[in-house]
């Protein structure tokens, strides 16, 4: 019996590390082509849950407490980051992936006001299949209804002159397209439903050491498997200059790799999460740059998608405290002093627009393409 349990644990561990062969190959084969300047395109996918109760995942903060948290965020965040602007004059912003199943009109009204003032954008987050497997019908209804609700708040975007709202997505518990062995989802054809309801990009990954982590890492790509299949993002065709993508949603991954901050004998995983235990640092920035997340043929544009839980009280320092301020100050000073890289703080939508521009062969300053295809519903452009 003990041997059986040991075998199960080994299998689980190996599943969590299925990305290591790809990482080893990337480290051996990728060469850092010298471009000056390199453009660092940095976005933060915030799994924004005002209801979060630390260490009690099944509990929810009271409505009044959620309102207090959000109001404090909307006041304190601009004060924390306003002094640190990127090469185009933009502040460090979050994309707020708000959980559809926790919709509260008062909270979205306030968050939309915060975003319309220039401090980020709202997109869709969803936890489902938690107590029993979800169904395709229920999933489609939840996504469609929340999409339309957010667009009614002046959030989300449209593809050029189309009228239907489009959205970016982050899956709760990382189980995108039922990729966690049937837990926290249950809908194999989820990616197809995302495509049909207007999702232009998924920003769930990386999720390591979560079992939903796929083997393909450090990439921007189209799903290569049929969207109706479970976890079609296990295989993908990298975005490439000269080949506009045709399969949506695109998979926009953040950097994933090993960290040896504690020494070579104690490697850890850097999955680009911002927490108090792992705040942003210059050492981590260089690791994220080294992951080489690019559109093929446009290697001087480096895409760095970070993620966090902005409403987790335990991570306040990494969200808007001294750790974040120190990082932003160092980045700004170094980029201005040596000229080897330029920083562009973007939202998820802007990151996808810049990637699409790279696919179309655009060059120069990537900041010029923030509204390339997907344009905010509130925008007059």
Secondary structure, 3 states (H helix, E strand, C coil): CHHHHHHHHHHHHHHHCCCHHHHHHHHHHCCCCCCCCEEEEEEEEEEECCCCCCCCCCCCCCHHHHHHHHHHHHHHHHHHHCCCECCCCCECCEEEEEEHHHCCHHHHHHHHHHHHHHHEEEEEEECCCCCCCCCHHHHHHHHHHHHHHHHHCCCCEEECCCCCEEEEEEEHHHCHHHCCCCCCCCCCCHHHHHHHCCEEEECCCCCCCCCCCCCCCCCEEEECCCCCCCCHHHCEEECECCECCCCCCEEECCCCEEECCCCCCCCEEECCECCCCCCCCHHHHHHHHHCCCCCECCCCEEEEEEEECCCCHHHHHHHHCHHHHHHHHHHHHHHHHHCCEEEEEECHHHHHHHHHHHHCCCCCCHHHHCCCCEEECCCCC
